Amino acid sequence: MPFEMVDAALAETGTTQRRVRALPSRVVVYLLLAAALFADLGYPQVWTHMIAGLDLDPGDAGAGRVRVPSASALCQARRRIGAAPLRALFDLLRGPAGGPRTRGLWWRGLLICAIDGTQMCVPDSPANLAVYRRGGGHHGGTGYPMLRLVALVCCGTRTVIEAAFGSDRRSETAMTTGPSGLTAAMRPGMIVLADRHYGYAPTITALAATGADLLIRVRNNHRYRVEQYLPDGSFLSQIGSLPVRVVRVNVTIRTTAGRRCETYQLVTTVRDPSCSVLELARLYHQRWEIETSYFELKSTILRGRVLRARTPQGIDQEVYALLVTYQALRIAIADALAERPDLDPDRASFTIALTTARAQLTAAAGVLANPVDLIGVIGRRVLDALLPARRARTSPRVVKRAISNYTVKTSQNRVRGPSRTYTVEINTLAADDA
């Protein structure tokens, strides 16, 4: 994010400082982005990382030391610029990264995307409680107030195409299809994957109206009128006036611990008979890439911590700073892999990109970027330490806050279960099978 980009965002939103200040607006924007890299530090400590690598002459009395602003000065500066320039920066950066040869980015010429939602904890302050609510309403509320985030993510490179967030009083579907929702970023040329939360007629119709193709899991007890059977066992139907294809499959997973079988019912706007049931079922598995994106945002960057800001306006600013930082790292990874079609983006380590960015910031390296160096230091570090090819392994889902000292109570009294190699078998079910 060069200076010109940040200055353009400030000018567009009218937040450039009107007089010379110790903390110009541009510096405050970079402070907010740096704070997203150091989620465990307060803003004064983040400031010390920003100035640690500056090349100052200790013999010059006027430049030998950079004064550290007080916490109140940093707070006032953040309030002065608000969230608008961070939102403008996100609008400049958001979108699918990668190239026409990037592996896993396309399916039959369509950009593979996914929509889903997650929740994040915000500080328990009176101002935040006016907008966000705690859980456990039957007993007056327990835990931290919750923020809901929904995103449209490009599955191949896990870059964010659009995001919306707010109080968890609004549902995922309302934040997706409502005003300023994710549907504004959906278009023809995409195939959008979604789970059962989106598998209802009004939501499916609203998503399809964008022109994007859909592949959505619906509840197994939903029944659709059969218009025509296809040779592979799927059938054509309609949801209102929307022509769809319904696929029912049994997915069986076998590991050394046993066997598990589950029925999936999928609805898609892809009605081409040349696209087999097996191909659609395997494509739907790509929806899990958005879960990995949320893991990188909440566990790798934030390390499971609560957001900092104690006001709703500060929360907006902080979340946009997180999204901008995440997107910038993902673009750096995608740029490094753009000319390596032999590599799957899954092999690029987000953790290495994040730690390299932290080191670059502390060393004040690459402040004036080389415009011909597309890969950059972060990209080279990622390419030098590629992950192994993704293996077919599974492990039970376990929920535990990263900062908690208490073990999750399970029947085996463990926090993380062992991962096991698995095999998958997919069988088509007839429309009238239970």
C-alpha positions in Angstrom: 0.0 0.0 0.0 2.2 2.9 -1.2 1.8 6.4 0.2 -0.1 7.5 -2.9 -2.8 4.9 -2.3 -3.3 5.9 1.3 -3.3 9.6 0.4 -5.9 9.0 -2.3 -8.1 7.2 0.3 -7.8 10.1 2.7 -8.5 12.7 0.0 -11.5 10.7 -1.2 -13.0 10.6 2.3 -12.1 14.2 3.2 -9.9 13.0 6.2 -6.6 14.6 5.3 -5.3 16.8 8.1 -6.0 20.5 7.7 -2.9 21.7 9.5 0.5 20.4 10.3 0.3 17.8 13.0 2.6 15.6 15.0 0.4 12.7 13.8 -0.6 13.3 10.2 -3.6 11.3 8.9 -1.3 9.1 6.7 0.7 8.1 9.7 -2.4 7.2 11.6 -3.6 4.9 8.8 -0.3 3.0 8.8 -0.5 2.8 12.6 -3.9 1.1 12.3 -2.6 -1.3 9.7 0.5 -2.1 11.8 -1.8 -2.7 14.8 -3.5 -5.4 12.8 -0.1 -7.2 12.5 0.6 -6.9 16.2 -2.8 -7.9 17.7 -1.3 -8.5 21.2 0.1 -5.0 21.6 -1.4 -1.7 22.5 -1.1 1.2 20.2 1.9 2.9 22.0 3.8 -0.4 21.7 2.8 -0.7 18.0 4.2 2.8 17.5 7.6 1.6 18.9 7.7 -1.2 16.3 6.9 1.4 13.5 9.9 3.6 14.4 12.4 0.9 15.6 14.0 0.6 12.2 14.1 4.2 11.1 17.6 5.3 9.9 18.2 8.3 12.2 21.6 9.8 12.9 22.1 9.6 16.7 24.6 12.5 16.4 21.9 14.9 15.1 20.1 16.4 18.1 17.1 17.2 16.0 16.7 13.7 14.5 18.3 11.3 16.9 15.1 10.4 18.6 11.5 10.0 17.6 9.0 11.1 20.3 6.5 8.5 21.3 3.0 10.0 21.4 0.9 9.4 24.4 -1.9 6.9 24.4 -4.5 9.7 24.5 -2.9 11.5 21.5 -3.0 8.2 19.5 -6.6 7.8 20.6 -7.6 11.3 19.4 -5.8 10.8 16.1 -7.7 7.6 15.4 -11.0 9.2 16.2 -10.1 12.1 13.9 -9.8 10.0 10.8 -12.6 7.5 11.6 -13.3 4.4 9.6 -14.0 5.9 6.2 -10.4 5.9 4.8 -9.9 2.3 5.9 -13.1 1.4 4.1 -11.8 3.2 1.0 -8.5 1.3 1.2 -10.4 -2.0 1.4 -12.5 -1.0 -1.7 -9.2 -0.4 -3.5 -7.7 -3.8 -2.5 -10.7 -6.1 -2.4 -11.2 -8.6 -5.2 -9.9 -11.9 -6.5 -6.2 -12.1 -6.9 -4.3 -14.6 -9.1 -4.1 -15.1 -12.8 -5.7 -17.2 -15.5 -3.3 -20.1 -14.8 -3.5 -20.1 -11.0 -4.5 -23.6 -9.9 -7.8 -24.0 -8.0 -9.0 -20.6 -9.0 -11.4 -21.6 -11.8 -13.9 -24.3 -12.5 -15.1 -24.7 -16.1 -14.2 -21.1 -16.7 -16.1 -19.8 -13.6 -14.4 -18.1 -10.6 -14.9 -20.3 -7.5 -16.2 -18.3 -4.6 -17.9 -18.9 -1.3 -20.0 -17.0 1.1 -20.3 -17.6 4.8 -20.4 -15.8 8.1 -18.5 -15.8 11.4 -18.5 -14.0 14.7 -15.9 -12.0 16.6 -15.7 -10.7 20.1 -15.7 -7.0 20.9 -14.8 -5.3 24.3 -17.6 -5.3 26.9 -18.0 -1.5 27.1 -21.3 0.5 27.5 -20.8 2.1 24.1 -20.4 -1.3 22.4 -23.3 -2.8 24.3 -25.6 -0.2 22.7 -24.9 -1.9 19.3 -23.6 -5.4 20.0 -25.1 -7.9 22.4 -23.9 -10.7 24.6 -24.9 -14.3 24.3 -27.1 -16.1 26.8 -30.0 -13.7 26.8 -32.0 -15.8 29.3 -29.7 -14.8 32.2 -29.0 -11.2 31.3 -26.2 -11.9 28.9 -22.9 -13.7 29.3 -19.5 -13.5 27.6 -18.3 -10.8 25.2 -20.6 -8.9 22.9 -20.5 -10.4 19.4 -19.9 -8.9 16.0 -21.1 -10.8 12.9 -18.9 -10.8 9.8 -20.0 -12.1 6.4 -17.7 -12.3 3.4 -17.5 -13.4 -0.3 -14.1 -15.1 -0.7 -12.3 -16.3 -3.8 -11.6 -20.0 -2.8 -8.5 -20.4 -4.9 -6.4 -17.6 -3.3 -8.6 -16.9 -0.3 -8.8 -13.2 -1.2 -11.8 -11.2 0.0 -14.1 -9.9 -2.8 -16.5 -8.2 -0.4 -17.3 -8.2 3.3 -20.0 -6.8 5.5 -20.2 -6.7 9.3 -22.4 -5.4 12.1 -24.4 -6.6 15.2 -25.2 -10.3 15.4 -28.8 -9.1 15.7 -28.8 -9.2 11.8 -28.7 -12.6 10.3 -26.1 -13.8 7.7 -28.6 -13.9 5.0 -29.9 -10.4 5.7 -26.3 -9.0 5.6 -25.7 -10.9 2.4 -28.8 -10.0 0.4 -29.8 -6.7 2.0 -28.6 -3.1 1.2 -24.8 -2.8 0.9 -24.7 -6.6 1.1 -22.5 -9.1 -0.7 -24.8 -9.5 -3.7 -23.5 -6.2 -5.0 -20.1 -7.9 -5.7 -21.6 -11.1 -7.2 -21.7 -11.2 -11.0 -21.8 -13.6 -14.0 -18.6 -15.6 -14.4 -18.7 -16.7 -10.7 -19.9 -19.9 -9.1 -20.8 -19.2 -5.5 -20.8 -22.0 -2.9 -22.8 -21.8 0.3 -23.9 -24.0 3.2 -27.4 -24.9 4.4 -27.8 -21.5 6.1 -28.4 -20.0 2.6 -30.5 -22.9 1.3 -33.9 -21.3 1.3 -35.9 -20.1 -1.7 -35.8 -16.3 -1.0 -32.1 -16.4 -0.5 -31.3 -18.6 -3.4 -33.5 -16.4 -5.7 -31.8 -13.2 -4.5 -28.3 -14.7 -5.1 -29.2 -16.1 -8.5 -30.5 -12.6 -9.5 -26.9 -11.4 -9.6 -26.2 -13.6 -12.6 -23.7 -15.8 -10.7 -24.0 -19.5 -10.8 -24.8 -21.2 -7.5 -24.0 -24.5 -5.7 -25.7 -24.5 -2.3 -26.3 -27.2 0.2 -30.0 -27.5 1.3 -31.6 -29.4 4.1 -32.3 -33.1 3.3 -36.0 -32.7 4.1 -36.5 -30.1 1.4 -38.3 -31.8 -1.5 -38.4 -30.4 -5.0 -40.7 -31.3 -7.9 -38.9 -33.5 -10.5 -39.1 -32.1 -14.0 -36.6 -34.4 -15.7 -34.2 -37.1 -14.5 -30.7 -36.9 -15.8 -28.6 -40.0 -16.5 -26.4 -39.5 -13.5 -29.3 -39.6 -11.0 -29.7 -35.9 -10.5 -32.9 -34.1 -11.7 -34.0 -30.8 -13.0 -36.5 -28.7 -11.0 -37.5 -25.1 -10.2 -37.4 -22.9 -7.2 -40.1 -20.4 -7.9 -39.2 -19.3 -11.5 -35.5 -20.2 -11.1 -34.4 -23.4 -13.1 -32.2 -25.5 -10.9 -30.6 -28.9 -10.7 -30.9 -31.0 -7.6 -28.2 -33.5 -6.6 -28.4 -36.0 -3.8 -25.4 -38.0 -2.7 -24.1 -40.1 0.1 -20.7 -39.2 1.3 -18.9 -41.9 3.2 -15.6 -41.2 5.1 -13.5 -44.1 6.3 -10.6 -43.8 8.7 -8.8 -46.1 11.1 -11.3 -44.9 13.8 -14.3 -46.1 11.8 -16.8 -45.1 9.2 -19.2 -42.1 8.9 -21.8 -41.6 6.3 -23.8 -38.4 5.6 -26.4 -37.4 3.0 -25.9 -34.2 1.1 -28.5 -32.5 -1.0 -27.2 -29.8 -3.3 -29.0 -27.2 -5.5 -27.2 -25.7 -8.4 -28.0 -23.5 -11.4 -25.5 -25.6 -13.4 -27.9 -27.7 -15.4 -25.4 -29.0 -18.0 -25.6 -32.9 -18.0 -21.9 -33.1 -19.0 -21.1 -31.9 -15.5 -21.4 -35.1 -13.4 -22.7 -35.5 -9.9 -19.3 -36.5 -8.6 -17.7 -33.3 -10.0 -20.3 -31.1 -8.3 -19.9 -32.9 -5.0 -16.1 -32.5 -5.1 -16.5 -28.9 -6.1 -18.7 -28.2 -3.1 -15.8 -29.3 -0.8 -14.0 -26.1 -1.9 -16.4 -24.2 0.3 -14.2 -25.0 3.3 -11.6 -22.6 1.9 -13.6 -19.7 3.4 -13.4 -21.4 6.8 -9.6 -21.4 6.4 -9.8 -17.7 5.6 -11.7 -17.0 8.9 -9.2 -19.1 10.8 -6.3 -17.0 9.3 -8.1 -13.8 10.3 -9.2 -14.8 13.8 -6.6 -17.3 15.0 -3.5 -16.5 13.0 -3.7 -12.7 13.0 -5.8 -12.0 16.1 -4.6 -15.2 17.9 -8.1 -15.6 19.3 -8.1 -12.2 21.0 -10.9 -9.8 21.5 -10.9 -6.7 19.4 -9.4 -3.5 20.9 -11.9 -0.7 20.3 -14.3 0.3 23.0 -16.7 2.2 20.7 -18.7 1.1 17.7 -16.9 3.6 15.5 -13.6 2.3 16.6 -14.8 -1.3 16.0 -15.6 -0.3 12.4 -12.2 1.2 12.0 -10.4 -1.8 13.5 -12.3 -4.4 11.4 -11.6 -2.6 8.2 -7.9 -2.4 9.1 -7.9 -6.1 9.7 -9.5 -6.8 6.4 -7.1 -4.5 4.6 -4.1 -6.2 6.2 -5.4 -9.7 5.5 -6.1 -8.8 1.9 -2.7 -7.2 1.4 -0.9 -10.4 2.7 -3.1 -12.6 0.5 -2.3 -10.4 -2.6 1.4 -10.7 -1.9 1.0 -14.5 -1.8 -1.1 -14.6 -5.0 1.4 -12.4 -6.8 4.3 -14.7 -5.8 2.4 -17.7 -7.2 1.0 -16.0 -10.3 3.9 -17.3 -12.5 4.0 -20.7 -10.9 0.9 -22.6 -12.3 2.6 -25.8 -11.1 2.0 -24.8 -7.5 -1.3 -25.0 -5.7 -1.9 -21.9 -3.6 -2.7 -24.2 -0.7 1.0 -24.7 -0.3 1.7 -21.1 0.5 2.0 -20.4 4.2 0.0 -17.5 5.5 1.9 -17.7 8.8 5.2 -17.1 7.0 3.7 -14.2 5.1 2.4 -12.6 8.4 5.7 -13.1 10.3 7.7 -11.7 7.4 5.4 -8.6 7.2 6.0 -8.1 11.0 9.7 -8.3 10.6 9.6 -5.9 7.6 7.7 -3.4 9.5 9.9 -3.5 12.5 13.0 -3.1 10.3 11.3 -0.3 8.3 12.3 -2.3 5.2 10.7 -1.9 1.8 9.2 1.5 2.7 9.9 2.7 -0.8 8.8 -0.3 -2.8 10.5 -1.3 -6.0 7.7 -1.1 -8.7 9.3 -3.9 -10.8 9.6 -6.4 -7.9 6.2 -8.0 -8.1 7.1 -10.9 -5.8 8.7 -8.9 -3.0 10.3 -10.1 0.2 7.1 -11.7 1.5 6.5 -13.6 -1.7 10.1 -14.9 -1.8 9.9 -16.1 1.8 6.7 -17.9 1.0 8.2 -19.6 -2.1 11.3 -20.6 -0.1 9.2 -22.4 2.6 6.3 -24.0 0.7 4.0 -26.3 2.7 3.7 -30.0 1.7 0.9 -30.9 -0.7 -2.4 -31.1 1.1 -3.1 -34.6 2.3 -6.4 -36.3 2.7 -6.7 -36.1 6.4 -9.5 -35.3 8.9 -9.7 -34.4 12.5 -12.6 -33.6 14.8 -13.6 -30.0 15.2 -12.8 -28.7 18.7 -13.6 -25.1 19.9 -11.2 -23.4 22.3 -10.3 -19.8 22.7 -6.6 -19.3 22.2 -6.1 -17.2 25.3 -8.0 -19.5 27.6 -6.0 -21.6 30.1 -8.8 -24.1 30.5 -9.1 -27.3 28.6 -12.3 -28.0 26.7 -14.3 -30.7 28.4 -14.8 -33.7 26.1 -15.4 -37.4 26.6 -11.7 -37.9 25.9 -10.6 -34.8 27.9 -8.5 -33.5 25.1 -8.2 -30.2 23.3 -7.2 -31.4 19.9 -8.0 -34.8 18.5 -5.7 -36.9 16.4 -5.8 -36.3 12.6 -6.3 -39.5 10.5 -5.9 -40.4 6.9 -9.3 -40.9 5.2 -10.8 -42.2 2.0 -14.0 -40.8 0.6 -16.8 -42.6 -1.3 -19.6 -40.6 -3.0 -22.7 -42.3 -4.3 -25.7 -40.7 -6.0 -29.1 -41.1 -4.5 -32.3 -41.2 -6.4 -34.8 -38.4 -5.9 -37.3 -40.6 -4.0 -34.7 -42.2 -1.7 -34.9 -41.2 2.0 
